[in-house]
């Protein structure tokens, strides 16, 4: 899949939105969508301000080593002063990635969470929660916490585990299959400017999105998932409205919907666990590779772009990276991303992209 093809997709998507959909997509919270959303919960109106365009140089920490917990911690220590200042007195929400129940390897390992908690507990001043909103159909986030070994974290660190699918939400709009604005419920904690959100993702390829890292971990978590009701059948919830449907236009709306949500939901800190990443087919079903790296950055786009390059893959292939780059939401120019820690050339590991993309590595040691 060539960059020219994705350039055409970007133009097509912008043309579609220019025809009239955009005006309805970026609306704020509403209390009048009861007929649109299934049992919506809307709270407050104090949310994160819209993104501010910035193309400043970004710093990304990159660490290689033989202990997952230690390299996660060290990746944050390399940015210690900046992270401490950014957290301030805010409540901290650590958002791991527990995609589904019962599929070991798809999850953020609890030792990666321990590495983040080691730092935040030492330098943070406020409440800490670990929250997730799994996409599992018939198992809740709490089921996933139990299956993947998260319960001991509560006693070890005195933190709360929270099922964000059960928390309050507010309305935002995305692009629908017929280019119409579709209302979805977005979890309010991700919109709250008084919560410092850490996206803690496992390094993985993805069959639909090429890679899934810190940005996608948070953006796809934002919409509410309604779990299966045995009496009513599977209620897909709002996460699945982000994806392509049979009636979708030629340009996959998933990519543009990720971009749209990024203007409201954005990690304050991105931490990527590449100690064992997933190659070939993600977010589940691939095989794990021992790349033994960790990354951290306050600029989520810069961190994801760097992680993609570490995987030996091409960040220019990711459409929503390109949308965000063109809108100035984060830094995507590798020449304006300062790397600290382990040298980049010592961290490259050859991942294999999903067959969906027919893509091989283009990055070699520089």
N, C-alpha and C positions, 0 to 999 in steps of 0.2 A: 504494500500500500504506500503510495508515494506521497511526498509532501505537497505536490501539486494538487492531488486529489483532495487533501484536507483543506488546502487554500480555497479550492472551489466550494467545499462544504461550508467554510466560514462565510464566503460571499453569499451563498444561497440562503444560509440561515439569517444573515442580516437583512437580506432582501425580503424574506418572508415576514420578519418582524416589522420591517418598515412599512409593510402593507396594512398594519393596523393593530397587530397583536400586542406590541410592546407597551402601549398605553395602559393596558390592564394588568401587566405582569408584575410591576414593581410597586404595587399598592401596599400601604401599611396595614396594621391590624384592623379588624372589623368585628363588630358584634352582631351583624345582620346576616350571617351566612349559615344559619341553622338549616336552611333548605338545601344548601350546597354540600355541607360537610356532615358526616354521620356523627352525631353527638359531639359537636366541637366544644372545646373548652378554651376560652380566650381570657387572658389575664393581662391587666395593666396596659400601659402604652409607652413605658420607658424601655427602649430597646437600644441595642448598639447603633450608633449613627451609621449612615451609609459609608461605604468605603471611601477613603481619601486616596486620590491618585498619587502614587509615589513611584519613582524609578531610581531611588537611592541605591547605592551599593549595599549589598546584604552580606552578612556573615553566617556561614554554616560550619558547624563543628562536625568533624569526621574522625571516628576512633575505631581502630581494629584491635581485637584481642581475643582471649580464650575464655572469658567469663562474661556471660550475657549481662548479668546484673551490674558488674563493674564497668563495662564499656558504655552502658546506658547512663550510668551515673557520671562517668568521666566526660561523656559528650555534653552533658549539662554543665559540668564544672568548667569546661573551657569557655563558657559564656556566663559564668556565675554572676558577675556584677550586673550585666544587662538583664538577666532573668529576674534577679532579686528586685531590681528597680521596677520592672514591668509588673511583677506580681503585687508589690506594695502590700496593702491590707486586704486585698480581694480574697473572696472565697475561691478555692481551687477545685476545679472539676477535671479529673483525669478521665479521658474517654478512650478506653482500649477498643479493640475490634474483635468481638465475639460474633462472627457472622451468623452461624447457625449452631444448633445443639448437636453434639455427638460426632463431630468431624475433626479429630485432633490434627493440628497442623494449620488450621485456618485461623486460629485464635492468636491474640496477643498473649504471649506466655506470661504467667504470673511473676516470674523473676524479672521480666522487663518492667512490670509495674513496680516491683520492689526497688528497682534502680531509680525510678522516678520518685517514688515515695521517700527513699533515702535522702534525696536532695531536698524535696519540698518540706519534709518534716524537719530537716535541719535548718533551713533558711526561711521557710514560710512562717507567717504569723497568724493565719486564720484557719477556718474550717477546711477540711479536705474531704472530698467525696470521690469515689470511683463510680462512674455512671455509664451505662450502655443502653442501647435500644435495639436489641437484636432483631434480625429479619426472620427468625425462625417462625414456622407456621404454628406449631402446636406446643412449643416449649417457650417459656418466658425467659427474660433476661436473668432472673434469679436462678432458674434451672441451669442456664449456661454458666453463671458464676459458680454454681456448685460443681458442675461437670468438669470445668476447666481448672478447678483448684483455687478459686478466689476467696473462699470463705475464711481461710486462715489469716488473710490480710487484715480483717477487721480487728482481730485480737492483737496482731503484731504491731499495728500502727494506730489503732484507735480511730479508724476511719469508717465511713458509711459506704455500703454498697447500695446503689440506687438503680431501679428499673425505670429508665427515663420514658419508656413507653406509657407509664402510668402517671407521669407528671403533667402539669398544665401545658397548654399549647396555644399558639396564636396563628392567625391566618397569614399565609403568603401565597403568591400565585406563580405557577410555572406554565410552560408551553404545553398545550394539549395536542392530541393526535391530529386534530383538524385545525391546528394553528390558533386555537382559542385559549384564553386564559383559564386555567384550571386551579381551583382553590385547594390547598393542602394545609394540614395542620403541622406547624413547625414547633418543636419542643422549646418551651420558653427559656429554659436555662441556657440554651445556645444563643439566645438573643439578648441576654441580660448583660449590660455593660459592667456590672459589679462582680461578675464571675470570670475568673481567669481560666480559660479553656485550654487544656493540653491534649492535643491529639496524639495518641500513642499507637502507632500502627506497625503491623508486621510487614516487611518488605515482600511484595508479591506481584506477579504478573496478573492480568485479568483478561478474561475472554471477550468482554465487551469494551473495556476502557483502557486496554493495553497494560497499564499498571494500576495498582491500588495502593496508595501511600497515605500520607497524613491528611491531604485535602479530601480525598474521596472517603476516607474513614469517617470524617466529621460530616461532610455534606450529605452522604447517604444515611447517616444516623439521624439527621435533623427531622425528617418527616416521621410521623407516628406510625407504628405498626400495631394493628389490631390482631390479636392472636386468634387462632382457630376457635370458633364456637361449635362444639359438637352438634348442637341442635340446628344451627343455621348454616353450617358449612364454613369453608375457609373465607374469612374476610381479609382481603389482601392488604387493607390499610393504605396509607398514603405513600409509603416508600416506593411501591411498585408503580405508582403513577409517574415516577421519574423515568421509567424505562420505555423503550420503543414498543409500539403496539402494531398490529397488522394494518391499521389505518393511518399510520404515521407518514409524514412527508418523507421524501428521499433523504433529507438530512436527519440523522438520528437525534431526536430531541433530548436524549439523556445527556449528551455533551453540553448542550446549551442550557439545560436545566441545572446542571452542576454549576455552570457559570452564573446563572441567575441567583441561585442560593448563596453563592460565594459573596454576593454583595450585602448579604445580611448575616450569614453564618461563616465565621472564619477563625481558624485556630490562633490563639495568642502565642502558643508555643507548639512547635511540631517536633516530635521525637519518633524516630523510625528505628525499629528493631530489625536489623538484618543479620543477627547472629545465625539464625536459620531462616532463610527466606523460602518462598514458594515459586518454583519455576514451572514452565510448560502450560499449566492450566490453573488459573485462580478465578475467584477467591477461594474455592475449595476444589479438591480433586487433582491438584498438581503434586509434584514431589519436592521435598525439602532439600535445600542445598546449604552447605556450611560456608556462607560468605563471611561470617564472623565480624560484622561491622555494625556500627550504630551512628546515627546522625541526629543532630539537634539544630534548630534554628528558629528565630523569632519571625522570619519571613517564610510562610508556609510554601509559597510557590518556589522560592529559591531552594528550599530544602527538598521538595519533591523533584525538582529538576535535577538537582545534584544526585539524589538517590537513584533516579532513572539512569543517569550516566554511570554511576557506580555499578548498576546492574548490567552494564554493557549495552544498553538500549538507547533509543533516540527520543528525547523529550519533545522534539518537534512533531512527533507523530500523534501526541495526545491533544485532541481538539480543544478541550476546555483549558488546558495550559495555554494554548494559543489565544483563546478568547480573553483570558485573564491578562495575558501579556499585552494584548492590544489595548485593553481597558486600563492598564497601569495598576492592576491589583497584584502587587508583588513584583519581584525581580526575577526575570527568566534569562537574562543575558549572562552566560557563564563567565564572560570577561569582567562582569561587575559583581560577581559573587566571590567573596574572599573566603577561602577555606582555611580552617585552623585545626590543629591536631595531627593525625596521621596523614602523610602525603597521599594525595589522590591516587597516584599510580600504584600504591601498595594496597589499595582497597578494591580495585576493579575485580569483579567476579562475573563470569559469563552466564547470565540467565538466558533462557530460551522463551521467546514470546509465544503466546498462544497461536495455534494454527490460523485463527481468525485473521491475523494480521500478516501472515506470510512474510514475516520480518526476521532478519538476523542481525547480529551485532554490527554496529558501525563505529563504535568507539573502541579504540585501542589505547594503550599507554601513550602518554603525550610527552 
